[in-house]
Amino acid sequence: MAFKPDDSKIEEPHATQVEWLADAQNATSQEHDMTLRSAPRRYPKAALWSLAMSSTIIMEGYDTMLMGNLYAQPAFQRRYGVHVKGDSYEIPSAWQAGLGNGSACGQLIGLLLAGYVSERFGFRKTMMLGLSAITGLIFITFFAPSLAVLEVGQILFGIPLGLFQTTPIVWFWPSILIPILFFAPESPWWLVRQGKFEAAKQVLQRIASAGDVTLDLDKHVALMVVTTEHERIVNAETSYLACFKGIDMQRTLIVIGIYCVQTLSGNPLRGYATYFMKQAGFPSDQAFNLTIINYSLALIGGFVSWSLLPLFGRRTIYVWSLAMMLILMVLIGALGVPQAQSSNTAYSWAIGVFLIISSFLYNAGMGPLTNTLCCEIPSTLLRSKSIVLARWSYTITAIIANAITPYQLNPTAWNWGAKTGFFWAGGCLISVVFAYFFVPEPKGRTSAEMDILFEKRISPRHFAEAEVDLVEAIAGDDKKM
C-alpha cells in the first residue's frame, strides 16, 4: 500500500497501514452522513470558535465600505476636500483612488508573509501577531490631520491586514480578540502536517461534543493523515511555485478566479453606495439613509444564505446569484441614461432599489460562498498559499477597480453616474461564464475526495454526480512511487 506515514513523527501511530485506511474510510462515511443540523451538535465548540475566529473579518468589510461612503459626507468633504462651488466640497478623484488603494498595497506585502508565517507558526499565532500590530497602527488614521497622513495609515494598515484579512477601525476590537485567540485551538490539519497527531486529536476532543458516543476521534485524525500523505505523494512541494504545478495549477487558478469575481461582480460600486446614490440624484442625507437600508438587507442576505446552503449546492447558488446581479447591473446602467437627462426622482429611486437588491443577492449568494469555496478547492497542503495567491490577485484587481471607480462616479471626472452599471454588467458577464465552466461543486465532499476528483480530471461541472473510491485512489499511489 502506498500510504506510508512517517513513523518518526507519529506520537501514537496506528498498528498497520491497513488500519489507517480503514479508519479514514469510516470517517469519510461519517462525514457524508452528517447533516447541516447535526454538525453543530457534534462539534458545538467548533462552531463557536469558528464564529470567534471569523469575527476578525467583520471590520475588514466595515473599513473597506466606510472610506468609500465617507467621501459623500459633508463634514468629511469640508475637512479633507477641495472647494468646488458655493458651499460644496469634493475629495479629488486621485485622492479617492489613492485612499481606496492604500490598504490594498499594504496587503500585497502582508499576504506574501502570511503564507510562510501561518505555515511556520500556525494560524492562531499569525492572527494574534496581526491584531497586535493593528492596535498600534489605528492611531495614525484616527488622528490624521490630512489626506497624506490618511494614506500612510491605510498603507501601514494593509500589512497586518494581509496576515489575517481584517482591518479593525477601532482599537478595542483587537483588544477583545487577542485574549480570545490566546485560548483558541490550533487547526488540527496544521498539527497533522507538523506530525503532531496526538495534539490534533486533543484539539478535536476539545471542540467535539462530549456526549457523542458515535464519534471516534482516532478515525478522523486518520482521515487527515491519509489525505495529507496522499497529497504529498502527488506533490510533495509546499512552495508558492508548487501551486502552479500539475493539477494544483487548475485548483489555484479556480481559487484566484473566485476571489477576483468579488471585484468583477460590482463590489467596488457597492462600496461607494452612498457616493453613488448621491451622484444618482439623492440628497446626502437620503443617500446615507438608503445606504443603511442597503447594509441592513445585506445582513439579512447573510442569514438567508444559511438556509439556502442545505437546499442547493454551492455551485448552483454561486452561478445563479451572479446571473441575477448581471441583470440588475444592466438595469442600473439602462436607468442611468434617462436619469442623466431628467430631474424625475423616480429614476433615482429605481436605481437605488436595484443597487440594494444587488447587495442582498451578493450576501445571500456568492459573497459568503467565496471563502467557503476557496477553502474547499485547494489541497490541504497548499491551501494557505493558494489562498494567499488568490487574495494577492484579488487585491490587484481591487486596486485597479478602486482607481477607476471614483473617476466613473465623480462629477469632476468621467461623470458616468448610474451608467457605471453597464461597466460592471460586463464584469458580471465574465463572472457568470467563469463560474459556469470552472467552479466545481464541493458540497458533501471530503478533502481527500476533492483531491481524487481533480486528479481524475473530472469536469468541474460534473463534480456533484461523480463517484469516488478512496481505497482505489490510495492504492493507485503505488504506481507513482
Order of alpha helices (4+ residues) and beta strands (2+ residues): alpha-alpha-alpha-alpha-alpha-beta-beta-alpha-alpha-alpha-alpha-alpha-alpha-alpha-alpha-alpha-alpha-alpha-alpha-alpha-alpha-alpha-alpha-alpha-alpha
